[in-house]
Amino acid sequence: MKRYIIKAITILVIIVFPLFGLVHILSAKGAEAESALAAASLNSSAAPSESVDLSAVEELDSHSVADIEKKISDAEKKEKEKLEKEKQKAKLKEAKSKRVSDLIKKVQSGETSYRQLLKGTVIAGDSLMHGMNEYKILDSSYLVTKVSANLKHLKASVPTIVNLNPKILVVHYGLNNMSTNDTEIKNFVSVYENILKDLHGKLPGTKIVVSSVFNVSSEKATGRYKDIAHFNSKLNEMCKRNGFTYLDNSGLISGKSSYYEQDGMHVIKKFYTEKFLPNLVVELGL
């Protein structure tokens, strides 16, 4: 009997335990299969989402390329416009240079004169304008000037200028009020502006031209004379505010030049006849 019991136990160990193991393995395999199916299902459901994201990226890339192409196109257009403006500017400069050159030749040959060309024009100003009287280029019928004049001179000369009733009034002041201090420049420009407004009110048909202050020599360009360009820029702004004409003389004389007198501030006769007056006549279309 005991022997049969031992045999039964042995059979159970040999047959039943392996069956349990097989069931366990099959169960594990099933779980893996379920996991795989679940993953596949998940991937399947995610696919449309991934497709949408990819499309969005492609669309974004498309926009980016279009934007870049537009920016390149705009940049090329701006560069082309800039080059065209520079080209036109160069042509105008060349044309003006030729007109100035032709004018000087006509004056030198006696075909015309600055007195004839400037008929109906009055020039008011300081010693830089008074020099044309001293060199007998223009006389007092054209000039309302005084050595060392400042804006007090212009204000006092208003009745004289009104009486002359010019078609064109050219004013040149500032050398004797030169400064690099913005407050002082602002005060000067304010007084200048008010006097010119008064003149414009009294002479509504007169063209008012504000001449920029001449540059001084490089040796003289120190202290209050070291930034004449800044001073002139404020005169230009004043002209724009009021509709006055700004006459830019900055390119006519600069640094060391044979046109300066010994003091490096005042100029010799040739500067008026070869630079200032030709520039004035051509700029005003006289």
C-alpha positions as CSV (number, residue, x, y, z in Angstrom):
1,M,0.0,0.0,0.0
2,K,2.7,2.3,1.0
3,R,4.4,1.5,-2.3
4,Y,1.4,2.6,-4.3
5,I,1.2,5.9,-2.5
6,I,4.8,6.6,-3.4
7,K,4.1,5.8,-7.1
8,A,1.1,8.1,-7.1
9,I,3.1,11.0,-5.7
10,T,5.9,10.4,-8.2
11,I,3.4,10.5,-11.1
12,L,1.9,13.7,-9.8
13,V,5.4,15.3,-9.6
14,I,6.3,14.1,-13.1
15,I,3.0,15.0,-14.8
16,V,1.0,17.6,-12.9
17,F,3.9,20.1,-12.0
18,P,5.0,20.3,-15.7
19,L,1.3,21.0,-16.6
20,F,1.3,23.9,-14.1
21,G,4.5,25.2,-15.6
22,L,3.1,24.9,-19.1
23,V,-0.1,26.8,-18.0
24,H,2.1,29.5,-16.5
25,I,4.2,29.9,-19.6
26,L,1.0,30.0,-21.8
27,S,-0.4,32.6,-19.5
28,A,2.7,34.8,-19.7
29,K,2.7,34.5,-23.5
30,G,-0.9,35.6,-23.5
31,A,-0.1,38.6,-21.4
32,E,2.7,39.5,-23.8
33,A,0.4,39.1,-26.7
34,E,-2.2,41.3,-25.1
35,S,0.5,43.9,-24.4
36,A,1.6,43.8,-28.0
37,L,-1.9,44.1,-29.2
38,A,-2.5,47.0,-26.9
39,A,0.7,48.7,-28.0
40,A,-0.3,48.1,-31.7
41,S,-3.7,49.6,-31.0
42,L,-2.1,52.6,-29.3
43,N,0.3,53.1,-32.2
44,S,-2.6,52.8,-34.6
45,S,-4.6,55.4,-32.8
46,A,-1.6,57.7,-32.5
47,A,-0.8,57.5,-36.2
48,P,-3.3,60.1,-37.3
49,S,-2.1,62.5,-34.6
50,E,1.5,62.0,-35.8
51,S,0.4,62.6,-39.3
52,V,-1.3,65.9,-38.3
53,D,1.8,67.1,-36.5
54,L,3.9,66.3,-39.5
55,S,1.6,68.3,-41.7
56,A,1.7,71.2,-39.4
57,V,5.5,71.1,-39.4
58,E,5.5,70.9,-43.2
59,E,3.1,73.9,-43.3
60,L,5.3,75.8,-40.9
61,D,8.4,75.0,-43.0
62,S,6.5,76.2,-46.1
63,H,5.6,79.5,-44.4
64,S,9.2,79.9,-43.1
65,V,10.6,79.5,-46.6
66,A,8.0,81.9,-48.0
67,D,8.8,84.4,-45.3
68,I,12.5,84.1,-46.0
69,E,12.0,84.5,-49.7
70,K,9.9,87.6,-49.1
71,K,12.5,89.1,-46.8
72,I,15.2,88.4,-49.4
73,S,13.0,89.9,-52.0
74,D,12.2,93.0,-49.9
75,A,15.9,93.4,-49.0
76,E,16.9,93.2,-52.7
77,K,14.1,95.7,-53.5
78,K,15.4,98.1,-50.8
79,E,19.0,97.7,-52.0
80,K,17.9,98.4,-55.6
81,E,16.0,101.5,-54.5
82,K,19.0,102.7,-52.5
83,L,21.3,102.2,-55.4
84,E,18.8,104.0,-57.7
85,K,18.6,106.9,-55.3
86,E,22.4,107.1,-55.0
87,K,22.6,107.0,-58.8
88,Q,20.1,109.8,-59.1
89,K,21.9,111.8,-56.4
90,A,25.2,111.3,-58.3
91,K,23.5,112.5,-61.5
92,L,22.1,115.6,-59.8
93,K,25.4,116.4,-58.2
94,E,27.1,116.0,-61.6
95,A,24.5,118.2,-63.3
96,K,24.8,120.8,-60.6
97,S,28.6,120.8,-60.8
98,K,28.3,121.4,-64.6
99,R,25.9,124.3,-64.1
100,V,28.2,125.9,-61.6
101,S,31.2,125.4,-63.9
102,D,29.3,126.9,-66.8
103,L,28.1,129.8,-64.7
104,I,31.6,130.7,-63.5
105,K,32.8,130.7,-67.1
106,K,30.0,133.0,-68.2
107,V,30.8,135.4,-65.3
108,Q,34.5,135.3,-66.1
109,S,33.9,135.9,-69.8
110,G,31.6,138.9,-69.0
111,E,28.6,137.3,-70.5
112,T,26.8,137.8,-67.2
113,S,27.5,139.0,-63.7
114,Y,26.4,138.2,-60.2
115,R,24.8,141.6,-59.9
116,Q,22.7,140.8,-62.9
117,L,21.8,137.3,-61.7
118,L,21.0,138.4,-58.2
119,K,18.8,141.4,-59.2
120,G,15.9,141.5,-56.7
121,T,17.9,139.6,-54.1
122,V,19.0,141.1,-50.7
123,I,21.7,139.4,-48.6
124,A,21.8,140.3,-44.9
125,G,24.5,139.1,-42.5
126,D,27.8,139.3,-40.7
127,S,31.3,139.9,-41.9
128,L,31.3,136.8,-44.1
129,M,28.6,138.4,-46.2
130,H,30.1,141.9,-45.8
131,G,33.2,140.7,-47.5
132,M,31.4,140.9,-50.9
133,N,31.0,144.6,-50.3
134,E,34.7,145.0,-49.4
135,Y,35.7,143.0,-52.6
136,K,33.2,145.1,-54.6
137,I,31.4,142.0,-55.9
138,L,28.1,143.4,-54.7
139,D,27.1,146.8,-53.4
140,S,24.7,148.1,-50.7
141,S,21.7,147.7,-52.9
142,Y,22.2,144.0,-52.5
143,L,23.8,143.9,-49.0
144,V,22.5,144.7,-45.5
145,T,25.7,143.6,-43.7
146,K,28.0,144.6,-40.9
147,V,31.3,143.3,-39.5
148,S,30.8,141.3,-36.3
149,A,27.0,141.4,-36.7
150,N,24.7,139.2,-34.7
151,L,20.9,138.8,-34.5
152,K,20.6,142.3,-33.0
153,H,21.8,143.5,-36.4
154,L,19.1,141.5,-38.2
155,K,16.4,142.7,-35.9
156,A,17.5,146.3,-36.3
157,S,17.6,145.9,-40.1
158,V,14.0,144.7,-40.5
159,P,12.7,148.1,-41.6
160,T,15.5,148.4,-44.1
161,I,14.9,145.0,-45.6
162,V,11.1,145.6,-45.7
163,N,11.8,148.9,-47.5
164,L,14.0,147.1,-50.1
165,N,11.1,144.5,-50.6
166,P,13.3,141.8,-52.2
167,K,12.1,138.8,-54.1
168,I,14.7,136.8,-52.3
169,L,16.2,137.4,-48.9
170,V,19.3,135.5,-48.0
171,V,20.4,135.7,-44.3
172,H,23.7,134.5,-42.9
173,Y,24.2,134.7,-39.1
174,G,25.7,132.5,-36.5
175,L,29.5,132.7,-36.7
176,N,29.5,135.4,-33.9
177,N,27.1,133.3,-31.8
178,M,28.7,129.9,-32.4
179,S,28.4,127.4,-29.6
180,T,28.4,123.7,-28.9
181,N,26.0,124.1,-26.0
182,D,22.5,122.9,-27.1
183,T,20.7,125.4,-24.8
184,E,22.6,128.3,-26.2
185,I,22.0,127.0,-29.8
186,K,18.3,126.6,-29.0
187,N,18.1,130.1,-27.7
188,F,19.9,131.5,-30.8
189,V,17.7,129.5,-33.2
190,S,14.5,130.6,-31.3
191,V,15.4,134.3,-31.7
192,Y,16.5,133.8,-35.3
193,E,13.2,132.1,-36.0
194,N,11.1,134.8,-34.5
195,I,12.8,137.5,-36.5
196,L,12.4,135.6,-39.7
197,K,8.7,134.9,-39.0
198,D,8.3,138.7,-38.5
199,L,10.0,139.4,-41.8
200,H,7.9,136.7,-43.5
201,G,4.7,138.4,-42.1
202,K,5.8,141.8,-43.4
203,L,7.1,140.3,-46.7
204,P,4.8,137.4,-47.6
205,G,5.9,137.3,-51.2
206,T,9.6,137.2,-50.3
207,K,11.5,133.8,-50.5
208,I,13.6,133.5,-47.3
209,V,16.9,131.6,-47.6
210,V,18.9,130.7,-44.5
211,S,22.6,130.3,-45.4
212,S,24.5,127.8,-43.3
213,V,27.6,129.0,-41.5
214,F,30.8,128.4,-43.4
215,N,33.2,125.9,-42.0
216,V,36.4,127.2,-40.4
217,S,39.9,125.9,-41.1
218,S,41.0,122.7,-39.3
219,E,43.3,124.7,-37.1
220,K,40.5,127.0,-36.1
221,A,38.0,124.1,-35.5
222,T,38.4,124.0,-31.7
223,G,36.4,125.2,-28.7
224,R,33.1,126.8,-29.8
225,Y,33.9,126.3,-33.5
226,K,34.6,122.5,-33.2
227,D,31.1,121.4,-34.3
228,I,29.7,123.8,-36.8
229,A,27.9,120.9,-38.6
230,H,25.7,120.4,-35.4
231,F,25.0,124.1,-35.3
232,N,24.0,124.2,-38.9
233,S,21.7,121.1,-38.5
234,K,19.6,123.1,-36.0
235,L,19.3,125.9,-38.6
236,N,18.2,123.3,-41.1
237,E,15.5,122.0,-38.7
238,M,14.3,125.6,-38.2
239,C,13.9,126.0,-41.9
240,K,11.9,122.8,-42.3
241,R,9.5,123.9,-39.5
242,N,8.8,127.2,-41.2
243,G,9.1,126.5,-44.9
244,F,12.3,128.6,-45.3
245,T,14.9,127.5,-47.8
246,Y,18.1,126.1,-46.3
247,L,21.3,126.9,-48.3
248,D,23.9,124.2,-47.5
249,N,27.5,125.6,-47.8
250,S,29.2,122.7,-46.0
251,G,30.7,121.2,-49.1
252,L,32.1,124.5,-50.4
253,I,35.0,124.9,-48.0
254,S,36.5,122.7,-45.3
255,G,39.8,122.0,-43.5
256,K,42.9,123.5,-44.9
257,S,42.0,125.5,-48.0
258,S,43.5,128.3,-50.1
259,Y,40.1,130.1,-49.8
260,Y,40.7,131.1,-46.2
261,E,42.3,134.3,-45.0
262,Q,45.0,134.0,-42.4
263,D,42.6,133.9,-39.5
264,G,41.1,130.6,-40.8
265,M,37.5,132.0,-40.6
266,H,37.1,134.7,-43.2
267,V,37.5,134.0,-46.9
268,I,39.1,135.6,-49.9
269,K,37.4,137.0,-53.0
270,K,37.7,133.8,-55.0
271,F,35.6,131.9,-52.5
272,Y,32.6,134.2,-53.2
273,T,33.1,134.2,-57.0
274,E,34.0,130.5,-57.4
275,K,32.1,128.9,-54.6
276,F,29.4,130.8,-52.6
277,L,27.7,132.8,-55.2
278,P,27.7,130.1,-57.9
279,N,26.2,127.7,-55.4
280,L,23.6,130.3,-54.3
281,V,22.6,131.1,-57.9
282,V,22.3,127.5,-59.0
283,E,20.5,126.3,-55.9
284,L,17.9,129.1,-56.3
285,G,17.6,128.5,-60.0
286,L,18.4,132.1,-60.9
